[in-house]
Amino acid sequence: MTELQTIHEIRLSNARKLMEDSGLDRTEFAEKIQMSYNLLSQYIGKNPTKNIGDETAEKIEQAFNKPKGFLDQSQDNLSKSLPDHYIPPIIHDGLPASKQTPVISWVQAGDFTPVVSADMSHVIEWIPYNPRAGQYGFGLIVKGASMEPTFKPEDRIYVNPTFQLDELNTGDLVVMACDGDSEATFKELVVEDGDYYLRPLNPNWHKQIIPIDCNCRLVGKVVGRYTIF
């Protein structure tokens, strides 16, 4: 398992490495990304006072012809975490890697948060990118019959992990993780008088309403489905 890093730490490390690999000094690097030397120092200096936000990250990526999200990938941790027998993922239907969404396990989903780097060596497979899932989106493989008939076992669902629970409404589909459970769970959200509940879509499922308490957290909102034929 890799050491967890915040997205800001990853961006800072990658920006510094990009400057080192480019052979540019800080003044030249600042000119290339059309930023003042003083402002750049606040981002990647010895003691940075600013975090590299989305707009600044994209500005750096574009200046060096890097794909969107390049600065967000923990390159060092990724290379160290890959096992000797690791085989690069097959690109689905010829799509480039930047247009892929990783599918992870339900156990990993329970630990997932968009502010840390993912251990990409445990990706199960890759499916076509869904922009609704966002930059940190991931896929899960539906298990069991609790969400039938809408979602069947082996369907792939796209999860956007950047939502907050108070942004969601009754009828939204969510992935939740609760203390004591080894895996995350996929259910429909119910909001009633300020309280939150989960329920399966399958009307014949044995447990219909599940209260959400302080020991549960939202992993993400389900924003799409991909079916393997």
KOLRO-774995 format. One record per residue: x, y, z of N, C-alpha, C in turn. Coordinates in steps of 0.02 Angstrom, whole numbers, plus 32768, in hexadecimal, padded with zeros to 4 digits. Example, Ala and Ser with C-alpha at 12.3 -4.5 7.8 and 13.67 -1.06 7.14 Angstrom:
KOLRO-774995
82947EE4818682677F1F818682947F5B8186;82827F90816282AC7FCB816582858002818A;
This chain:
KOLRO-774995
802A7FC58000800080008000802C803E8000;801A806F7FD7804280AB7FD3803280DA800C;80618107801A8056813A804D8025816C8031;7FF2817E80587FBE81AB80407FD881F2803F;7FC7821680097FDA825C80017F9C82847FF1;7F9B82C380077F6582EF7FF17F7183027FA9;7F3B83177F877F41832B7F427F7183667F3A;7F7383927F6D7FA083CC7F6A7FE983B67F6E;7FF783847F97803C836A7F9C805183497F5A;802283257F3C803283047EFD804083387EC7;8016836C7EC28021839F7E8F806283C47E9A;807283D47ED880B183F77EE780EC83CC7ED1;80EB838C7EE48122835F7ED2812A83597E86;80F283517E6380F5834A7E1B810A83897DF7;80F483C37E11810884037DF28153840E7DFA;816D83FF7E3481B684057E3F81DD83D57E13;81C483987E0C81E683677DE281E2837C7D98;81AA83997D8481A283B07D4081D483E77D31;81DE84147D60820E844A7D578255842D7D53;826483FD7D7D82A683DE7D7D82B383B97D3B;828283927D258289836C7CE7828E83987CA9;826E83D37CAC826E84007C7282B184237C69;82D984247C9E831A84477C9A831484927CA0;82D884AB7CAF82CD84F37CB782DA85087CFF;82F585457D0782F9855E7D4B82B5857D7D5C;82AE85957D99826C85AC7DB0825385E87D87;828086147D74826C864E7D4C825286387D09;8275860A7CE9826085F17CA7821F85C97CAC;821885A27CE281DB857C7CED81A085AB7CF5;81AA85E17D1C817586117D27816086327CE5;819186427CBB818286617C7A815A86317C4E;816D85F27C50814B85C17C25810285B97C37;80F385BD7C7780AD85B47C8B808A85F87C95;80AD862D7C7F809286727C81807B86857CC8;80AB867F7CF5809E868F7D3B80DA86B67D55;80CF86E37D83810687097D9F813386DC7DCA;817286ED7DCE81A286C67DF5818C86C37E3E;817686FC7E5A816386FE7EA0812686D17EAE;80F586D27E8080BA86A87E8A80CC865F7E84;80F7864E7E55810D86087E4D812F85EF7E8D;8158861B7EAB817B86097EE9814A85F87F21;811086197F2080DE860B7F5380BF85C67F49;80C285AD7F0B80A6856C7EFC80D985337F05;8116853D7EEB814585057EEA818985167F09;818C854E7F2D81CA85607F4F81DB85317F87;821185417FAB822885157FE281F3850F8018;81D285478027819C85468059815D85648039;813A853E8010810085597FEC80C98570801C;80A885A68008807185C28031802E85B9800E;802E85A27FD07FF185977FAA7FEE85507F90;7FB385357F8D7FA984F37F6E7F9C84FC7F24;7FB184CC7EFC7FA584CE7EB47F5D84B87EA8;7F3284E97E977EEC84DA7E8B7EE084BD7E46;7EA184B07E367E9084907DF67EA684BB7DBA;7E9984FD7DBD7EAA85287D847EF5852D7D7A;7F1B85337DB07F6485377DAA7F8084F67D92;7F6584BD7DAA7F7D847B7D947F7284747D49;7F3784877D327F2884817CEB7F5484AF7CC1;7F6484E97CDC7F9085197CB97FD684FB7CAF;7FEF84DA7CE3803184BA7CDF802F84807CAE;7FFB84577CB37FF4841E7C867FF284337C3D;7FCB84677C2E7FC5847F7BE98007849B7BCF;802B84BE7BFA806B84DD7BE5809E84A87BD2;809A846D7BF080CA84387BE280AA83FE7BBA;8070840C7B9C804E83DB7B71804183997B96;802E839F7BD4801D83647BFC7FD1835B7BFD;7FB9831D7C037F7083137C057F53832F7C45;7F1383427C417EF0835C7C7B7EF183287CB3;7F04833D7CEE7F08830F7D277F4D82F27D31;7F7D83057D067FC182EB7D0B7FDF82FA7D4F;7FD783377D687FF5834B7DA87FD483267DE3;7F9A83097DD87F7782E87E0F7F8B829F7E19;7FB482867DEA7FC8823F7DEE800882387E17;8004820D7E4A803F82027E74806E81D27E51;809881EE7E2580C381C67DFA80F3819A7E22;811381B77E55814481907E7C812281577EA1;80EB81677EC380C881337EE880AD80FD7EBA;809681117E7F807C80E07E5080B180AF7E3B;80EB80C87E28811F809B7E108139806C7E46;813980847E858150805A7EBC811D80257ECE;80DD80337EC280A980067ED9809A7FCE7EA9;80B17FD37E6A80A07FA07E3980C57F5F7E47;80A37F277E4980C47EE77E5480EB7ED37E16;81197EA37E1F81437E8D7DE8811A7E707DAE;80E17E517DBE80B97E317D8A80857E617D6C;80897EA17D7E80567ED17D6780547ED67D1B;80187ED37CFF800E7EDB7CB87FE77F1C7CAD;7FFF7F497C837FDB7F887C777F937F7A7C60;7F647FA67C747F1E7F9B7C627F137F9D7C16;7EE57F727BFF7ED37F747BB97EAA7FB37BAD;7EBA7FD77B797E9480137B687E547FFF7B45;7E1B800E7B647DDA7FF97B4C7DC9801C7B0A;7DBB7FF47AD77DA6800E7A967DD680437A7B;7E16803C7A8A7E48806A7A6F7E4980AE7A8F;7E2680B67AC77E2580F87AE87E6781057B0B;7E7F81447B0B7EBD81557B2E7EB3814E7B79;7EEA81477B9E7EE6813D7BE77EC381767C0A;7EC981B47BEF7EA981ED7C0E7E5D81EA7C08;7E4481BE7BDD7DFC81B67BD57DE481737BF1;7E05815D7C267DF2811F7C487DDE812F7C90;7DB281067CAB7D9F810B7CF17DB280CA7D14;7DD780CD7D4B7DEB80907D6E7DB080717D94;7DAB802F7D917D7A800A7DB87D9E7FEC7DF4;7D867FFA7E307DA67FE17E6D7D767FB37E93;7D8F7F957EC87D667F677EEF7D3A7F8D7F21;7D087F6C7F3B7CDC7F8B7F6D7D017F977FAE;7D347F6F7FBD7D5D7F7A7FF87D857FBB7FF0;7DA47FC47FB57DC980017FA87D9B803D7FA9;7D5E80357F8F7D2F806D7F8E7D1F80857FD4;7D1E805680047D10806A80497D4580968067;7D828091804C7DBA80BA80657DC980F68038;7DA480FD80017DB5812E7FCE7DA581757FE5;7DD281A47FD47DC581EB7FDC7DEB82107FA6;7DCE82447F877DEF82657F4F7E2B828F7F62;7E3A82957FA37E7482BF7FB67EB382967FBF;7EB082567FB17EED822D7FB67EF882097F74;7F3681F47F6B7F4681D07F2D7F2C81887F32;7F13816F7EFA7EF9812B7EF87F3280FA7EEA;7F2B80BD7F057F5C80897EF67F4680677EB5;7F62807F7E7E7F4A806A7E3C7F5E80227E2B;7F8980037E537F9C7FBE7E447F627F8E7E51;7F2E7FA47E747EF67F787E847EB87F887E5B;7EC07FAD7E257E877FB97DF87E737F777DD8;7E327F697DDA7E197F297DBF7E187F2B7D73;7E017F627D577DFB7F6A7D0F7DF27FB47D00;7DEE7FC57CC07DE3800A7CAA7DA7800C7C7D;7D7D803F7C867D4280487C5B7D45808F7C3E;7D1E809C7C097D2180DE7BEA7D1381167C1B;7D35814D7C127D2F81877C3E7CE981A57C3B;7CCE81B77C747C8D81D97C797C99821D7C99;7C9182547C747CA082967C917C7682A77CCE;7C3C82897CD57C1282967D107C32827B7D50;7C5E824A7D487C80822F7D837CB8825D7D9A;7CCF82897D6F7D0182BA7D837D48829E7D84;7D7582CA7D967DBD82BA7D947DCF827F7DC2;7DAD82797DFA7DBE82457E2B7D8C820A7E28;7D6382087DF47D3081D57DEF7D4E818F7DE9;7D27815E7DFD7D3B81187DF77CFE80ED7DEB;7D0980AF7DD87CD380817DCB7CD0804A7DFF;7C95802C7E057C8B7FF27E317C617FBF7E0B;7C6A7F7F7E1B7C437F4A7DFB7C0A7F377E2A;7BCD7F3E7E117B927F317E3B7B917EE77E4F;7B827EDD7E907B7C7E987EAB7B367E907EC9;7B1B7E547EC67ADB7E467EE67AA07E637EC0;7A657E5A7EDF7A277E6C7EBD7A027EA67EDE;7A227EC87F0E79FE7EFB7F3479EA7F387F0A;7A0C7F437ED179FC7F7D7EA879DA7F697E66;79C57F2A7E61799E7F157E2779577F337E2B;79347F3D7DF379487F287DB079727F5D7D8B;797D7F977DA979A27FCC7D8679EB7FBA7D7C;7A0A7F9F7DB07A517F8D7DAD7A577F427DBA;7A767F207D8C7A7F7ED87D927AC77EC77DA4;7AD27E8D7DC37B167E777DD27B427E7B7D94;7B7F7E927D9D7BB27E9A7D697BAB7EDB7D42;7B757F027D4D7B747F467D327BAC7F6E7D52;7BC87F9D7D2D7BFA7FCA7D487BD9800D7D57;7BE580297D917BC9806A7DA17C02809D7DA8;7BF480DA7D937C2481117D9A7C1581377DDA;7C4981467E017C4181697E417C6981AA7E40;7C4781E17E517C6982227E597C72822E7EA3;7CB0822E7EBD7CBB82337F057CC0827A7F20;7CB082AC7EF87CBA82F27F0E7C7B83117F2C;7C4482EC7F2E7C0683087F4A7C0683057F96;7BE083337FB47BD283327FFC7B8B83198006;7B7E82FA803F7B3D82DC804B7B0583108048;7B12834D80637ADD838080647ACF839E801F;7AF483897FEC7AE7839F7FA87AB783707F84;7AA683387FA37A7F83057F827A3783057F99;7A0D82E47F7279C582E37F7F79AA829C7F7C;796D82947F93794B82547F8D794B823C7F45;795D81FF7F3A795E81E37EF779A481DF7ED9;79D382057EF67A1881FF7EDE7A3481BB7EF2;7A5F81A17EC87A7E81607ED67AC4816D7EF3;7AD4814A7F287B1281587F4C7B3881197F5E;7B7981217F6A7BA280ED7F887BB781077FCD;7BA880E080017BB680F380457BE580C18066;7C0B80D980977C3680AE80BF7C2680BB8109;7C1C8086812E7C0B808C81757C3D8065819F;7C4D808081D97C7B805E82077C6180178216;7C907FE882167C7D7FA382267C6F7F7981E9;7C627F9B81B07C577F7681727C997F71814B;7CA57F37812E7CE47F2D810A7CE17F4A80C4;7CA57F5680AA7C9D7F7080677C6D7FAB8066;7C727FD380327C41800880277C017FE9800D;7BCA8011800E7B8A7FF77FF77B6A80297FC6;7B43800F7F987B2380367F637AD780357F6E;7ABA80707F787A7280747F867A5680B77F6C;7A1480BD7F7079F180FC7F6179EC81247FA1;79F681667F9B79F381927FD579AB81AB7FE1;799981AF8021795981CC8035796882048068;794F8240805B7958827980897913828B80A4;790D828B80E678CC8298810578D582BE8146;78BC82FC814878C0832581857907832C819F;793783348172797C833D818679A182FD8195;797F82C4819379A08284819F79AC8261815C;79DD8235815C79F08212811F79E981C78128;79D081A680F479C6815E80F579DE814180B3;79E9810080B379F980DA807779C380A6806C;79B4809A802C79858064801C799880447FDA;798C80037FD4799A7FE07F9479647FF07F62;79747FEB7F2279417FF57EEE79157FB87EE6;792F7F7E7EF879097F407EF278D37F3E7F28;78937F407F14785C7F417F4678577F027F6E;78767ECD7F5778737E8C7F7A78AF7E817FA8;78DB7EB37FAC79167EAA7FD679027EAB801F;79237E808046790B7E74808B79117EB280B8;79447EDA80B1794D7F1480DD79427F5480B4;790B7F7780C078F77FAD809479147FF180A7;7912800480E67928804680FB79628040812C;79998061811C79D5805E814779E780A5815C;79E280B6819C79F580FA81B27A3F810781A9;7A51814381967A97815881917AA8817D81D1;7AD9816481F67AEC818582357B3181A5822E;7B4C81BD82667B8B81E182657BC681B48255;7BBC817282557BF1814482457BF5813281FB;7BCA815281D47BC98146818C7BE181858167;7C02817B81307C1681B481077C0781A780BE;7BFB81DC809A7BEE81D780537C3081CC802E;7C33819680067C6D818A7FDB7C6581B17F9A;7C2881B17F7F7C1D81D57F417BD681CC7F27;7BC581F57EF77B8481F07ED57B8D81C67E95;7B5E81997E897B6081707E4D7B42819A7E14;7B6A81A37DDF7B5781D17DA97B4F81AF7D66;7B57816E7D637B50814C7D237B5A81027D28;7B4B80E07CF27B5280977CEF7B7380837CAE;7B9B804E7CB17BBB80337C757BB07FE87C77;7B907FCE7C437B807F877C417BB07F617C14;7BCC7F2B7C2C7BF77F007C057BCB7ECB7BE3;7BC87ECB7BA37B9E7E9B7B7F7BC47E5B7B73;
